[in-house]
């Protein structure tokens, strides 16, 4: 099984996983501690300056108050279909015009716009 101290560290890592903390943070810390323990000069010093300090990156989102929307009356029928471009052109009569007549109308509109600018 292992030493009691090692079991405590494993238990801490597992409980952190349950609290939604990734185990890589704890593993990285353990690796650094292991390297520091090998060095006899560092045995009596404080290791806090060598250990990583991770910041929480959870951003608290502001709750936006939503205005109460008025409920629309329930209708079992879907809304009426919007007319297509071809349908609108048929209603106005432009669909049946020839290319020359369409070009004349566009030129006339441009002349009117120029006259209004002047």
C-alpha positions, 0 to 999 in steps of 0.5 A: 500500500505504501507509507501513511504520508503518501496515502494522505497525499493520494487521498488529497489529490483524489478529493481535489479531483472530486472538487473539480480541481485537475490533478496535474496541479498536485502532481506538479507540486509533488514533482518539485517537492521530490526534486527539492528533497534530493538536494541536502542544502534545501532540506532546511529551507522553506519551499513555498517560493519554489512551489507553483501558485495557481490562480483561479480563473473562474470569472463570476458572471453578472446576472442580467435581469431579463425583462418579463416578456409578454406571452403571445397567444397560442396558435396551433397554426404556423405563421403565414409564409412571407412572399418571395422576391419573384412573388413581389415582382409579379404583384408589382408587374416588374416580373413581366417586363423585358430587359429593355424596359427594366433598364429604362426604369432604372435609368429613370430612377437614377435621373430622379435621384440626380434631380433631387440632389441638384 
